[in-house]
Amino acid sequence: MIVARRCFVSGRVQGVFYRGTTRDQAREYGVTGYARNLPDGRVEVHAEGDLAAVNALCEWLWIGPPSARVTAVVCEKIEPMGHTDFAAA
């Protein structure tokens, strides 16, 4: 069963290669979707895939790359959109 989550990551998450490392981690887990910067300084992550893989990525979002300082991750259940890869937009 494919599930999807939209997560908003706050803290020092722009300009520290957060989107790129999220893409790499998502691909390692077999998760599709995207990560993109938002104008307010957060990163939005859309994740689709197997429940265990999506949950693992959502947990990893708290870690991020070494230069990141994550202060909050808020995830919500959404409908899958049929992504076939993970992009760092």
C-alpha positions, 0 to 999 in steps of 0.5 A: 500500500502506498502512503503519502505525507507532506512535511514542513521542516523548520530551523536552519534548513536552507542553504545547508544542502538539506533538499539534496541530502533529503533527495539522496535519503529518500532514494535510498529508502525507495521514497518518491516525491520532492523537497523544496524551499519555501519563502518563509525559510522552511522546507516542504517535503512530499514523500510517497511510498511504502509506509515503513519507508515513508515513516523512516524518511519522516524520522530522518527529516529531524536529522538532515545534513550535518550543517542543518539545525532542525527545530520542528517537523510537522507532517500530515497525511495526504493522498498519493500523487503518483510521483516516480522519482524524488526531486530536490526542487 
